[in-house]
Amino acid sequence: MDKRIEITTPFTDEVIKSLKAGDMVYISGTVYTARDAAHKRMCEYLDEGKAMPFDFHGAAIYYAGPCPPKPGTPIGSVGPTTSGRMDLYSPKLMEQGLKVMIGKGLRSKEVIDAIVKYSGVYFAAIGGAAALMGKSVQTAEVIAYDELGTEAVRRLTVKNLPVIVAIDCHGNNMYEEGRKEFATQKA
């Protein structure tokens, strides 16, 4: 983590392949929010042959349900949701072109396998810093499933959203490495 890595969306394969587990990254551009209810709906739409609410190619999904905005701001606090709640749906969405996910916590073996197979990346957002994350958002607009409330799909324009590469496209997993390091220190 010796240099500041700044990335502008949409993500390219070249950018994704350059990232390594543990890298600190600052994302600017368009990011979409979606949680479990929206993921379930998107997978149902895929099964029914319906269009997705946005093009997955080069896009990032941030697992977050933002708080309502205060007057004069585009969004309230926007902290990460536990990513494991999307594990049932993520491989299917990755098969359709999704490569970039942002959340918190561990991912299942199936998701890690899909990250490797489709050359994706999983970023860990900074848990407990929802207000800080919200300050990176310049615009926010509900684009699908408005009836889901905080779980609706939103298009955010972000500037320098701070994230850490948790699982890179080679399957290197910051969470596993941290666990191994901790076990070694305890021995």
Buried (B, 14 or more C-beta within 10 A) or exposed (E): EEEEBEBEBBBEEEBBEBBBBBBEBBBBBBBBBBBBBBBBBBBEBBEEEEEBBBEBEBBBBBBBBBBEBEEEEBBBBBBBBBBBBBBBBBBBBBEBBBBBBBBBBBBBEEBBBBBBEBBBBBBBBBBEBBEBBBBBBEEBEBEBBEEBEBBBBBBBBBEEBBBBBBBBBBBBBBBBEEEEEEEEEEE
